[in-house]
Amino acid sequence: MGNCWGAPVNNLTINPSNPNGHETTWTADDVSLAPPSTTVVRASSDGGADRERPASIVRNLKVFTMGEMRSATRNFRPDTLLGEGGFGKVFKGWVEENTYAPSRVGVGIPIAVKKSSSDSSQGLREWQAEVKFLGKFSHPNLVKLLGYCWEDDQFLLVYEYMQKGSLENHLFRKGAQPVSWGLRMKIATGAARGLAFLHTSEKSVIYRDFKTANILLDQEFNAKLSDFGLAKFGPTDGSSHVTTKVVGTYGYTAPEYFASGHLYINSDVYGFGVVLLELLTGLRAVDKNRPSDSHSLVKWAVPSLSEQRKLKKLVDPRLENMYPMKAAVLVGELILRCLKGDPKRRPSMQEVLYALEKINMIKEAP
């Protein structure tokens, strides 16, 4: 699986809307869960704290004990380590398929266990955000959260295991097998479907950290979005949503959000356009090892996307011309639409999904 869990950025502050106009920070009570013996402390609008009764547990998630987590991962042995990020480390474990009780290696189903750093306040906040969103939403293109563990200062999340790891590894890891055009379009379409689901849910969700590291792949290369630590409920009337801090990953963050903190649903569409450009070119969004004029993939590549002759030179050479040129041209046009400077001029993710489904139907020889 490799390092397929994106490293969250630092200085995360999650601010739910407050009718009094004051800033509050999410606590366990805000996400409707806490360990049964925990007293929840909620930040009050005047800066103080109000003690609350223990919050109820999210009903559709299993609550694991730390002992069960140790047993499932063989005490977090180094050889079970899958990856590491700002939140902490991710380990592979095994549980029974129906009960999720710990099992022996190779028995039952594999799981991925994200274990926070014990001194990470960032880890706690992102843990809460992940449970809030993945405990609420279920979709074939979102990684499934099976349960969680909260004991003392340990915060763990238990996910389905994604056999093929991250898109980032398949595109950029040294020695990785080239990803075919068909698979690239399949992955892009699946990721678009997951993002469109979030944007059109009852309470629209802004993902805020769309990037190749957060797109995980199952055995059949079906794409699933992971890492909801920065996700945020967004507006439904097209107005901007202002946050106190800009968070995300440099190179994928929409310019209006990066410059002003104004966050739109279509700020995610910009990030999708960057990932689609990475899929087209096989190049990272930002790479300081490239010549200075091409450090930023967007700035370097965008001028060539609208002309077929120049676009052909951009396409990942590892594809060895095994792709329909008509489809590549349409992908280039779609990228340009997603990367518009004005978020209101970008397509919705539903429109992006429709365009990709049409592109996937183009099968003729190059």
Order of alpha helices (4+ residues) and beta strands (2+ residues): beta-beta-beta-alpha-beta-beta-beta-alpha-beta-beta-beta-alpha-alpha-beta-beta-beta-beta-beta-alpha-beta-alpha-alpha-alpha-alpha-alpha
